[in-house]
Amino acid sequence: MGAFAYADDLVLLSPNLSGLRNMIKVCEQFSLDYDIVFNPSKSKMLLFNTENDFVPLKMKGEVIPISNGEKHLGNYIGQDCATIRIEKVIQELYISTNKLSYNFKYVELDTLYYLFRSYCTSFYGSVLLDYDSTLIERLFVAWRKCVRFLLNLPHRTHNILIHQIVHDIPISEQIFKRFITFINSCINGNSVCNLAVKLALHGSNSVICRNINFICEKYSLDKWHLEQASLNNCIYDGDESDDAKACSIREFLSFRNSVPFNSEDYVNLSTIISDLCEQ
């Protein structure tokens, strides 16, 4: 599979220069036969594990620009892609959260979190994030910061309480459950998707392969039967004291939302909430 096409986008993948050069010649001939124009200046060449004396390739006599990375179909590929991907997801999370807070800051707690989860946490491309890397923790931290910000919780609110306050599972488990759903959709998808999953399961050294191994090891799942896998019975929600504290915080948040901002009652309720969140 050396050529991947989607609409008017085309990706050529080759393990060596000679192969890539031949593929470009095929494209040039195709453009002549079918009166299709390829634009070399808008194309990009990504290099992996090449020497410094690499000679640039040409299409129709024009040099194809070399790039360290490029965004393709919404996902960044190339050098340092892991860092760039996570930074992009975090940036979009902060931007959408700020917009949500500006327009719906004073709505009821459950409604506010529903809007947050629906419109701020799509995490497009999250299946390509490396779950076994320290970088993923930056996304988890960003999610907790956003929930604190939306609900006006103290900055020192304990992490274990945040997802319980909004009656949800931790953000890490949300991401991992989405990944399992994605893998199952590929297993049940077309032949290309099915083949890609099979290669990952047998050890392709890809991000998908590492993520499968990471999740299966973390939750003791059988990677050869992922279509039967579920994280619903593997997630730990904390002890009863945390549940009780989170419920109390929810009630005080609801009370606080019903009183005028910065009134005496609002200040007193905020003090109680801070004590519960930080103790």
Secondary structure as the mmCIF struct_conf table of DSSP 4:
data_model
#
loop_
_struct_conf.conf_type_id
_struct_conf.id
_struct_conf.beg_label_comp_id
_struct_conf.beg_label_asym_id
_struct_conf.beg_label_seq_id
_struct_conf.end_label_comp_id
_struct_conf.end_label_asym_id
_struct_conf.end_label_seq_id
STRN STRN1 ALA A 3 TYR A 6
TURN_TY1_P TURN_TY1_P1 ALA A 7 ASP A 8
STRN STRN2 ASP A 9 LEU A 12
BEND BEND1 PRO A 15 ASN A 16
HELX_RH_AL_P HELX_RH_AL_P1 LEU A 17 TYR A 34
TURN_TY1_P TURN_TY1_P2 ASP A 35 ASP A 35
HELX_RH_3T_P HELX_RH_3T_P1 PRO A 40 LYS A 42
STRN STRN3 MET A 45 LEU A 46
BEND BEND2 PHE A 48 ASN A 49
TURN_TY1_P TURN_TY1_P3 ASN A 52 ASP A 53
HELX_LH_PP_P HELX_LH_PP_P1 PHE A 54 LEU A 57
STRN STRN4 LYS A 58 MET A 59
TURN_TY1_P TURN_TY1_P4 LYS A 60 GLY A 61
STRN STRN5 GLU A 62 VAL A 63
HELX_LH_PP_P HELX_LH_PP_P2 ILE A 64 PRO A 65
STRN STRN6 ILE A 66 SER A 67
BEND BEND3 ASN A 68 ASN A 68
STRN STRN7 GLY A 69 HIS A 72
TURN_TY1_P TURN_TY1_P5 LEU A 73 GLY A 74
STRN STRN8 ASN A 75 GLY A 78
TURN_TY1_P TURN_TY1_P6 GLN A 79 ASP A 80
HELX_RH_AL_P HELX_RH_AL_P2 CYS A 81 PHE A 104
TURN_TY1_P TURN_TY1_P7 LYS A 105 TYR A 106
BEND BEND4 VAL A 107 VAL A 107
HELX_RH_AL_P HELX_RH_AL_P3 LEU A 109 CYS A 120
TURN_TY1_P TURN_TY1_P8 TYR A 124 GLY A 125
HELX_RH_3T_P HELX_RH_3T_P2 SER A 126 LEU A 128
BEND BEND5 LEU A 129 LEU A 129
TURN_TY1_P TURN_TY1_P9 TYR A 131 ASP A 132
BEND BEND6 SER A 133 SER A 133
TURN_TY1_P TURN_TY1_P10 THR A 134 LEU A 135
HELX_RH_AL_P HELX_RH_AL_P4 ILE A 136 LEU A 151
TURN_TY1_P TURN_TY1_P11 ASN A 152 ASN A 152
TURN_TY1_P TURN_TY1_P12 HIS A 155 ARG A 156
HELX_RH_AL_P HELX_RH_AL_P5 ASN A 159 ILE A 165
TURN_TY1_P TURN_TY1_P13 VAL A 166 HIS A 167
HELX_RH_AL_P HELX_RH_AL_P6 ILE A 171 ILE A 187
TURN_TY1_P TURN_TY1_P14 ASN A 188 ASN A 188
BEND BEND7 GLY A 189 GLY A 189
HELX_RH_AL_P HELX_RH_AL_P7 SER A 191 LEU A 201
TURN_TY1_P TURN_TY1_P15 HIS A 202 HIS A 202
BEND BEND8 SER A 206 SER A 206
HELX_RH_AL_P HELX_RH_AL_P8 VAL A 207 TYR A 219
TURN_TY1_P TURN_TY1_P16 SER A 220 SER A 220
HELX_RH_3T_P HELX_RH_3T_P3 LYS A 223 GLN A 228
BEND BEND9 LEU A 231 LEU A 231
TURN_TY1_P TURN_TY1_P17 ASN A 232 CYS A 234
HELX_RH_AL_P HELX_RH_AL_P9 GLU A 240 ASN A 257
TURN_TY1_P TURN_TY1_P18 SER A 258 SER A 258
BEND BEND10 VAL A 259 VAL A 259
TURN_TY1_P TURN_TY1_P19 PHE A 261 ASN A 262
BEND BEND11 SER A 263 SER A 263
HELX_RH_AL_P HELX_RH_AL_P10 GLU A 264 GLU A 278
#
